Amino acid sequence: MQTVNTDEKSLPTHVVLDSLKERVSSNNARLLLHTALVQIGRSGQDMDNGVVLNQDEAQKLCLVLINQGGPAFQVGKNLYKQVLQ
């Protein structure tokens, strides 16, 4: 799993996508991330643009993934721990 930049407390969307791809198919990973981004008020296109989320957005995204359950739960939980540390 790739690491999060802990100095700036930010989270690139490609890190989230790669983490999701480790647990589900590429298409499902993209769908999960797209849905989560929209729920936090970002554009679903942000995952293709390589956007870096600030700490607040990253925390919200992780919580959305956790609430989705299933494979997204574990990814959200792991990334949330990294964003908070």
Order of alpha helices (4+ residues) and beta strands (2+ residues): beta-alpha-alpha-beta-alpha-alpha
